[in-house]
Structure formats: C-alpha cells, structure tokens
Amino acid sequence: MDREQKNTARQQRDQAREQQNDMIRYMKAGAFALTLLVMFVVGIVWPRPDTSTVEKRELTKFPAFTLAGLWDGSFFSGVDTWYADTYPMREDLISADLAMEEHYGIRTTQLVGGTMPNDAIPSDPVPDPNAPADPDAPPTATPIPTATPLPDGTVHTLGEFSGSIYITNNCAYGMYGFSQSSTDNYISTMNQIYKNIGGKVNMYIMNVPISASVMLDENVWSHMGSSDEGAAIEYISSKLDPGITPIMVYDTLREHNAEYIYFHTDHHWTQLGSYYAYRVFCGLKGWTPHELSQFRTTSFGQNAYLGSYYTASNKSAQLAANPDTVYAWYPMCVNADDPNDRDMHMKQRDGSEYDWRIINDMFDYPDSEWYCVFSAADQPFSSLHNPNIHDGSAVMVIKDSYGNAFIPWLVDHYEYTYWVDFRYTDETVSHMVETYGVQDVIFEAATFNATGGLCNDLFLKIGS
C-alpha cells in the first residue's frame, strides 16, 4: 500500500473515531439533559417540605407576587431560592453529604458563625468577711440538704471535634466564649429593666450553663477552647443591681453531673437538669420543693432521640450510637391521664391561638422535635391557670428554649404562670407586669444566649 493509501486509511479511521466520540458526547449530553428534565419535573410535581428536620429550621416560602418584585427581579430570585431550599429529597441529599464527611478523618476545631470570643473574665477582690451585711443584697438560697454525698460524673477524657461539635465519651459538647463587651451590655440591660419594673415585682435572673461547663473538667473544656462559664456567671451576678435576685444553678448542676441532666446529642438540659434549678429557686422562695417521686412521668423516643449537636457534628457515628431519651414529668395540677385535656394556652408566631398541653404527646412528631414536648416550645406567649390555687399568685418567665423544661415545675406553685420567648414576643415587660398582675418575673436564658449581641438587642426591645 503506497503512502497516499495509508494516509486515506488513517483519515478514515480518524473520522470514524471522531464520529464515535461525537456520538458518545451526544449520548452524555442527552442523558444529562434527561436527568435535569426528570429532576425538574420531580421538583415541580412532588410535594415540597415546609421544614427541615436535619437543619431544624423552617424552609423558604414561595414569594408573594408583586409588580415591584417582578420589575426589580426579586420575585424570580425568591422563586429560585424557594425551589432550591424546598427541593424534594433535599434532606436525604444533605444526610448523604454529611455521611460522606464523617469519613474524612480527624478534624481540628471548626466554629460556626466566626471566631469564638474568649476574653479574660474579670475577678472581683475577695470580700471582707467582717464587713457589715448589705441590706439591699438579694436573698441567698436556703440549701436543700443532701442525704448522702453525690457521685462525681466529671469527664476527664480529651476528645476531638466533629464538625463544630466536640465529642468525648460518645457525648457531644458545644463551646462557650466569654465576651466582655457583650456581657457588660447584657448586665446593663438587666439593670435597666429592673429600674423600670423593680418597684412592682420581684425580679430573678437565671443563666443556664451549657453541658461542657458542667460535665467536663477544666483541662477538657480548655482543650476545646472554651471560657470558664462558671466564672462568667459569677461575674454577671456580681454586677447586677442589688435588687435583682440571681438564681445560681451552676454549682448545683456540677454536683449532680453524674446524673442525666444534659442530653448526649443536643444542646439543651434535660428536664431532670431543670429540676435541680427549680430546687434552687425553691430555696430562694423559701418553699419546700416537690420530690420527683410525687410526679407522674413518661418518656419519648427510648434511646432514639438525636438532637441539634448530632446534626452540627456532621451526623457523627459516635453520637448515633449513643442516642437520647426524653423524660418528662407532668405537673401535679394537670390531668396527665387524659390525652385530650388541654391545660395551657398558647399564641403562635402567625397570630393563631390554641389550647395545648404543657407536657404534650410527641410520638407522632419527627424524632428531632421531641424536646418540644415541654411547654409548647418557643412561642410568643403562653399561659397556664392552676385550678388548685386561688391566691392570685402569678409569675412571668421570659425565656429561651432552656426555659421550656423549667416551666412545668413552676406551675404547681402559682395560680397563674405566663411565659414568653424573648426572641419572638412583641410584648414589653412593663406592659406584661401591668396586664397580668404578676409578682415574680424570671429572666431565664442560656449564658451564651443572654450575652449574645442579637439576644441583648431583643432584651432591650422588650425591656421598657
């Protein structure tokens, strides 16, 4: 075969190979376009979720149509966000992604939302034991005697980060960082609120520590990069107006840290943890606290509850192997045996109002929401009337989600119990005090919430 024939044969082979490559490219492009078409159709016709159980938030709503939005393009941008945020099977895709990340190996510290503040915590001089007592000082809680020494459950084992969560002994822990400026702003706000209402009511403040501060020893939470939350709470207490009574729960929780007072996979305390805070409050009030044995109890999700820390940990396999149970104690003033009995009233964020149960049956709800069993969760306004008390006593609790588990202990001591979530209410403290005739006002918040800039702005908003 001469050279010209060889060149012709080579050109024919090259053309055949190019045609074959073109065919493969067309097939790939067609398959890709078909996949997009199928996904688009599925996205249009498949029912869309309203909430994300993995991310624990409400998903984007379809935007309202307006001519202004059409003109400036914001309507189409909103549709695009809604379509992506509520796409069917999005939860499964996120879970699959988190599962892949779980196999990336050991991670170092990862923080959500930027740098964790870690300012030095001021320490006051040691008080003179011979100094005269301050007549304006708040009362000291009457200690509740302990029959036997309590076991020590402090964790001494170093762990590692998974996502933004520190894991040791198959339990999850978040971080607390002290910010001098944010904490001082919070103290100033509380003192200002007391000036507005202090002559009318007894004002209490309870800062709830996170589990890391209560369950871990100093070496472990220092390894995490956390601040000394116990010292921060002491600092806050020392700077409050003398007329404000702090409900100091940190030391009591540390004493009981061998018990199930915090969830393994969630950032909240359990209702048992809040029970020990209730006993501290009883000491301040001079009440005899009710014993746990006096209450009817139930549980949800026996070894099946996986909470917020589990999600933030990239769904750690260690936490999945150590799930939680949500235990609940019914107040004595409600009918625990009748699931249809509605003992409290709540107003939701959309303005709708419902009669509800202060300990609500959550078996039909997603397991990630089982902490919502307590006090109708985070609503703008809720109330309960105790039919067994007729003295007009009333308490107002201004709280975050930690307060939900605490409130059921209070309702057996007051004729009226009111509570608002400061993140969602439009009420002001002065208006609520006047309207509902309360004698006690309790500001409850996790320390990291109370001293956060956004939450302090909300306290300022309702503090008039």
C-alpha positions in Angstrom: 0.0 0.0 0.0 1.5 3.3 -1.0 1.7 6.4 1.2 -1.4 8.1 -0.2 -3.5 5.0 0.5 -2.1 4.8 4.1 -3.0 8.5 4.6 -6.5 7.9 3.3 -7.0 4.9 5.6 -5.7 6.8 8.6 -8.1 9.7 7.8 -11.0 7.3 7.6 -10.1 5.8 10.9 -9.7 9.2 12.5 -13.1 10.3 11.0 -14.8 7.1 12.4 -13.2 7.6 15.8 -14.3 11.3 15.8 -17.9 10.2 14.8 -17.8 7.7 17.6 -16.6 10.3 20.1 -19.3 12.7 18.9 -21.9 10.0 19.4 -20.7 9.4 23.0 -20.8 13.2 23.7 -24.3 13.5 22.3 -25.4 10.5 24.4 -23.8 12.0 27.6 -25.4 15.4 26.9 -28.7 13.7 26.2 -28.5 11.7 29.4 -27.6 14.8 31.4 -30.4 16.8 29.8 -32.8 14.0 30.5 -31.7 13.8 34.1 -32.1 17.5 34.5 -35.6 17.3 32.9 -36.6 14.4 35.2 -35.3 16.3 38.3 -37.1 19.5 37.1 -40.4 17.6 36.7 -39.9 15.9 40.1 -39.2 19.3 41.6 -42.4 20.7 40.2 -44.9 17.9 40.8 -43.5 16.3 44.0 -44.9 17.6 47.4 -42.5 20.1 48.9 -41.5 20.1 52.6 -42.1 23.1 54.9 -39.4 22.4 57.4 -36.0 20.7 57.6 -35.6 18.2 60.4 -31.9 17.8 59.6 -31.2 21.6 59.8 -34.0 22.2 62.4 -35.5 25.3 60.6 -38.4 26.4 58.5 -37.7 26.3 54.8 -38.1 29.3 52.4 -41.7 30.1 51.5 -42.8 30.8 47.9 -42.5 34.5 47.4 -45.6 36.7 47.1 -46.1 38.1 43.6 -45.8 41.9 43.3 -45.3 44.1 40.3 -42.3 45.7 42.1 -40.8 42.3 42.7 -41.3 41.4 39.0 -39.8 44.7 37.9 -36.6 44.5 40.0 -36.2 40.8 39.7 -36.6 40.0 43.4 -39.6 37.8 42.7 -37.6 35.5 40.4 -34.7 35.5 42.9 -37.2 34.4 45.6 -38.6 31.6 43.4 -35.1 30.4 42.7 -34.3 30.3 46.5 -37.7 28.6 47.3 -37.1 26.0 44.6 -33.6 25.1 45.8 -34.5 25.2 49.5 -37.5 23.0 49.3 -36.4 20.6 46.6 -37.8 17.1 47.2 -35.4 14.6 48.8 -33.2 17.5 49.8 -33.0 16.1 53.4 -31.7 12.8 52.0 -29.1 14.5 49.9 -27.9 16.6 52.9 -27.7 13.4 55.0 -25.7 11.6 52.4 -23.3 14.5 52.2 -22.9 14.6 56.0 -22.3 10.9 56.0 -19.5 11.2 53.4 -17.9 14.0 55.5 -18.0 11.7 58.6 -15.3 9.6 56.8 -12.9 12.5 56.2 -10.9 11.6 59.3 -10.0 13.6 62.4 -10.9 17.3 62.2 -9.5 20.2 64.1 -11.6 22.9 65.7 -14.3 24.2 63.4 -16.5 27.1 64.6 -19.9 28.0 63.2 -20.5 31.8 62.7 -17.0 33.1 63.0 -14.4 33.4 65.8 -15.4 32.3 69.3 -14.9 35.2 71.8 -12.5 34.3 74.6 -11.9 37.5 76.6 -10.3 37.3 80.1 -13.1 37.2 82.8 -12.6 39.9 85.5 -12.4 38.7 89.0 -13.5 40.8 92.0 -11.5 41.1 95.1 -12.2 38.6 97.9 -14.9 40.2 100.1 -14.1 41.1 103.7 -15.8 38.5 105.9 -16.0 41.1 108.7 -17.8 43.7 106.5 -21.4 44.5 107.5 -24.2 42.8 105.5 -25.6 44.7 102.6 -29.3 45.3 103.4 -30.1 45.5 99.7 -28.4 42.3 98.8 -30.6 39.6 97.2 -31.6 36.6 99.4 -29.4 33.6 99.5 -31.0 30.3 98.6 -31.7 28.1 101.6 -29.6 24.9 100.9 -31.5 21.7 100.4 -29.7 19.1 102.5 -28.3 16.0 100.7 -28.7 12.7 102.5 -25.5 11.2 101.0 -22.5 12.5 99.1 -23.2 12.6 95.3 -21.1 10.7 92.9 -18.8 12.7 90.6 -19.6 12.4 86.9 -17.0 14.9 85.6 -15.5 13.8 82.3 -11.6 13.9 82.2 -11.1 12.3 78.8 -9.9 14.5 75.9 -11.9 14.2 72.7 -11.9 15.7 69.2 -14.1 17.9 67.0 -16.6 16.6 64.5 -17.9 19.5 62.6 -18.4 22.3 65.1 -19.0 19.9 68.0 -16.6 18.4 70.5 -17.1 14.7 71.2 -15.7 12.8 74.1 -17.0 9.6 75.7 -19.6 9.4 72.9 -21.3 12.6 74.1 -21.4 16.0 72.3 -20.4 19.3 73.7 -20.6 22.9 72.4 -18.4 25.8 73.2 -18.9 28.9 75.4 -16.8 32.0 74.8 -16.8 35.0 77.1 -17.2 38.4 75.5 -16.5 41.3 77.9 -18.5 43.9 75.9 -21.5 41.7 75.2 -21.7 40.5 78.8 -21.5 44.1 80.1 -24.2 45.1 77.7 -26.4 42.3 79.0 -25.8 43.3 82.6 -26.6 46.9 81.8 -29.8 45.9 80.1 -31.0 43.7 83.0 -30.2 46.6 85.4 -32.2 49.0 83.3 -35.2 46.6 83.1 -35.1 46.4 86.9 -35.2 50.1 87.2 -38.4 50.0 85.0 -40.2 47.3 87.0 -38.3 46.6 90.2 -40.6 48.5 92.4 -43.5 46.5 91.2 -42.2 42.9 91.2 -39.5 40.5 92.4 -37.0 40.1 89.6 -34.9 37.0 89.2 -32.2 36.1 86.6 -31.1 32.6 85.8 -28.2 32.0 83.4 -28.1 28.3 82.4 -24.6 26.9 81.6 -24.0 24.5 78.7 -23.2 20.9 79.2 -19.4 21.3 78.6 -19.1 23.7 81.5 -20.9 21.3 83.8 -19.8 17.9 82.7 -16.2 18.4 81.6 -13.2 19.2 83.8 -11.2 22.4 83.3 -8.5 20.6 81.3 -11.0 19.3 78.7 -13.0 22.4 78.2 -9.8 24.4 78.0 -8.6 21.9 75.3 -11.8 22.7 73.4 -11.0 26.5 73.6 -14.0 27.3 75.9 -14.1 30.0 78.5 -14.8 29.4 82.2 -18.6 29.7 82.2 -18.9 29.3 85.9 -16.7 32.4 86.4 -18.7 34.3 83.8 -21.9 33.6 85.6 -20.3 34.7 88.9 -19.2 37.9 87.2 -22.7 38.6 85.8 -24.2 38.1 89.3 -21.7 40.4 90.9 -22.6 43.3 88.6 -26.4 43.1 88.8 -28.4 45.7 90.7 -28.6 44.5 94.3 -32.4 44.3 94.0 -32.1 41.6 91.3 -32.0 38.0 92.7 -29.8 35.7 90.7 -30.8 32.0 90.5 -27.4 30.4 90.7 -27.6 27.0 89.3 -24.1 26.3 88.1 -22.7 24.7 91.3 -25.8 22.6 91.8 -25.7 21.2 88.3 -22.0 20.4 88.8 -22.9 18.5 92.0 -25.4 16.4 90.0 -23.3 15.8 86.9 -23.2 12.1 87.4 -27.0 12.1 86.6 -28.7 12.5 83.2 -29.0 16.3 83.4 -27.9 17.1 79.8 -28.7 15.3 76.6 -25.8 13.4 74.9 -26.7 14.7 71.4 -28.5 18.0 72.0 -27.5 21.4 73.4 -30.4 21.5 75.9 -30.5 20.3 79.5 -32.9 17.5 80.2 -36.0 18.2 82.4 -34.1 16.5 85.2 -31.4 19.1 84.9 -34.0 21.9 85.1 -35.5 20.1 88.2 -32.3 20.9 90.1 -32.6 24.6 89.0 -36.2 24.5 90.3 -34.9 23.3 93.7 -32.5 26.3 93.8 -35.4 28.6 93.1 -37.5 27.0 95.8 -34.6 27.8 98.2 -34.8 31.4 97.3 -38.6 31.5 97.7 -38.5 29.6 101.0 -40.6 26.8 99.5 -40.3 23.1 100.1 -39.6 21.6 96.6 -41.7 18.7 95.4 -39.8 15.5 95.1 -39.6 13.7 91.8 -41.5 10.7 93.2 -44.6 12.9 93.5 -44.9 13.4 89.8 -46.3 11.2 87.0 -43.6 10.6 84.4 -43.4 9.5 80.8 -40.7 9.2 78.2 -40.4 9.8 74.4 -38.1 8.0 72.0 -36.4 5.5 74.2 -32.8 5.7 73.1 -33.9 7.2 69.8 -33.6 11.0 70.1 -30.8 12.6 68.1 -30.6 16.4 68.7 -29.0 19.5 67.5 -25.4 18.6 68.4 -25.8 15.4 66.3 -26.7 17.5 63.2 -23.9 20.0 63.9 -21.4 17.2 64.2 -22.0 16.1 60.6 -24.1 13.3 62.0 -21.3 11.7 63.9 -21.5 7.9 64.1 -20.3 8.1 67.7 -23.3 10.1 68.6 -25.7 8.0 66.5 -24.6 5.0 68.7 -25.4 7.0 71.9 -28.9 8.5 71.3 -31.0 10.1 74.0 -34.3 9.5 75.7 -36.6 12.5 76.5 -38.0 12.0 80.0 -40.9 14.3 81.2 -42.6 14.9 84.5 -46.2 16.1 84.5 -47.2 18.9 86.8 -49.5 17.8 89.6 -52.1 20.4 88.7 -52.8 18.9 85.2 -54.7 15.8 84.2 -51.8 13.5 83.0 -54.1 10.6 82.3 -56.4 12.3 79.8 -54.5 12.9 76.5 -57.4 15.2 75.3 -57.1 17.5 78.2 -55.8 20.9 77.3 -54.2 22.6 80.3 -52.4 25.6 78.8 -53.0 28.2 76.1 -50.5 29.5 73.5 -50.3 32.1 70.9 -48.1 31.2 67.9 -45.9 33.4 65.7 -48.5 33.6 63.0 -51.1 35.0 65.5 -53.1 31.8 65.8 -54.0 30.6 69.3 -54.5 27.1 70.6 -55.2 25.3 73.8 -52.4 22.8 74.3 -50.7 20.5 76.9 -47.8 21.6 79.0 -46.4 18.1 78.5 -47.5 17.2 75.0 -47.6 13.8 73.4 -44.8 13.9 70.8 -45.0 10.3 69.5 -46.4 11.3 66.1 -43.8 14.1 65.6 -40.4 13.8 63.9 -37.9 12.4 66.5 -35.7 15.5 66.1 -38.5 17.6 67.6 -39.0 15.6 70.8 -37.6 18.4 73.0 -40.7 20.3 72.0 -42.7 18.1 74.4 -42.2 20.9 77.1 -44.4 24.0 77.4 -45.4 24.2 73.7 -41.8 25.0 72.8 -40.8 28.5 71.6 -44.0 30.6 71.3 -44.5 34.4 71.6 -46.9 33.9 74.6 -48.2 31.1 76.7 -50.1 30.7 79.9 -51.5 28.1 82.4 -54.1 28.5 85.2 -53.7 26.2 88.1 -57.2 25.4 89.3 -55.9 24.2 92.7 -54.6 27.6 93.8 -56.8 30.6 94.5 -54.5 33.3 95.8 -53.9 35.4 92.7 -50.2 34.5 92.6 -48.6 34.9 89.2 -45.2 34.5 87.6 -43.9 35.7 84.3 -41.0 33.7 82.7 -39.1 35.5 79.9 -37.0 32.7 78.4 -35.3 30.9 75.6 -35.7 27.2 74.8 -33.9 26.1 78.0 -36.9 27.6 79.9 -39.3 25.1 78.3 -38.2 22.2 80.5 -38.1 24.5 83.6 -41.6 25.9 83.5 -43.6 22.7 84.3 -42.0 22.7 87.7 -43.3 26.2 88.5 -46.9 25.8 87.6 -47.7 23.9 90.8 -46.7 26.9 92.9 -48.6 29.7 91.2 -52.3 30.3 90.3 -51.1 31.8 87.0 -48.0 31.1 85.1 -47.1 33.1 82.0 -44.2 32.7 79.7 -42.8 34.4 76.6 -39.9 33.6 74.3 -38.0 36.9 74.2 -36.9 36.1 70.6 -40.4 36.1 69.3 -42.6 38.3 71.5 -43.8 41.8 70.7 -44.8 42.4 74.4 -42.9 44.7 76.7 -42.1 43.7 80.3 -43.8 46.7 81.9 -47.0 46.0 79.9 -47.0 42.4 80.8 -46.4 43.2 84.5 -49.4 45.6 84.5 -51.7 43.5 82.3 -51.2 40.2 84.1 -50.6 41.3 87.7 -47.5 39.2 88.2 -45.5 39.3 91.4 -42.4 37.4 90.2 -40.5 37.9 86.9 -37.8 35.4 85.9 -35.4 36.1 83.1 -34.0 32.7 82.0 -31.6 32.2 79.2 -28.5 30.1 78.5 -25.5 32.2 79.2 -24.4 32.1 75.5 -27.8 33.4 74.5 -28.1 36.0 77.2 -24.8 37.6 76.4 -25.1 37.3 72.7 -25.4 40.6 70.9 -28.6 39.7 69.0 -30.4 38.4 72.1 -29.3 41.5 74.1 -31.0 43.7 71.4 -34.1 41.7 71.9 -34.0 42.2 75.7 -33.6 45.9 75.1 -36.7 45.8 72.8 -39.0 44.3 75.4 -37.3 45.9 78.4 -39.4 49.1 78.6 
